[in-house]
Amino acid sequence: MDKHFKYKYDDLFNPTLSALKELGGSGAVSEIEETVSNILNLSEDEINEIHRESTTKLTYRLAWARNYLKRYGLLENSSRGVWALTDKGQKTEKVDQEEVKREVVRIDKEQRAKKQKKEKGEPELQDVTEEIEEFGWQDKLISTIRKIEPDQFERLCQRLLRELGFVNVEVTQRTNDGGIDGKGIIKIGGVLSFHVVFQAKRYQGSVSSPTIRDFRGAMSGRADKGLILTTGSFTREAKKEATRDGAIPIDLIDGNEFAERLKELNLGVEIEMVEEVKIKTEWFKSI
């Protein structure tokens, strides 16, 4: 029977602290997520349950948990995607969930009063981490991509790979080809060439491990590397299968990373001076 993800963001305060202690005081978001999953003994269904678009409930609620613990003074994110325990965090074994929430709300009210903000409809917290802010525009961008035609999506993937440094990028246009949608060559340092085949999956939901295995079988002997891009997400088992020992490793780009790459390359995305990310919907229709 399927199990649903039942933990609220505040239920993840202490597992997050425990995970970071287990990881030696710091860790990447993916490492924290995997360690929390093990601490809570989560099932595959719980880990993979989607919150919205390509973000799982576990990922989304852990982001909020980290945000609260940062404002409470126990965590810091010294560089993007890497979180660490502060001195106070290292000395703290366990927190009271309600106390953390009360204190963060108090800090928030205090900051509001200082800034004398009068805007209506503000979020509950004034100071959210960058990753939480990203979920909003990434969802909108992924939703926009899902509305374009299939051939436009293929051209978008082709353009993205070219902008990332691939050459001779072709969309294969073949059917029953084990999921290979295209191929290209990436040069490292202008000297070493790697032949890469890719698969582009535009849908809502998670790519599972059988898809990874089928794709690996299709690419065997035809390329040095494999790449799967999706507007959805990858299940935990799919991620493990992609990097399984003894098998050709396959790189994965999920919907959130796909959106992030488009933003970095200014493809269909504009960043205004206030750091508001603006989706250029018409750009995707004209590709």
PyMOL commands that set and color helices and strands:
alter all, ss='L'
color gray80, all
select helices_A, chain A and resi 9-22+29-39+44-48+57-71+87-91+97-115+130-146+150-163+209-219+236-242+255-264+281-285
alter helices_A, ss='H'
color red, helices_A
select strands_A, chain A and resi 26-28+50-52+55-56+75-79+82-85+166-171+182-188+192-201+206-207+225-230+233-234+250-253+269-271+277-279
alter strands_A, ss='S'
color yellow, strands_A
deselect
rebuild
show_as cartoon
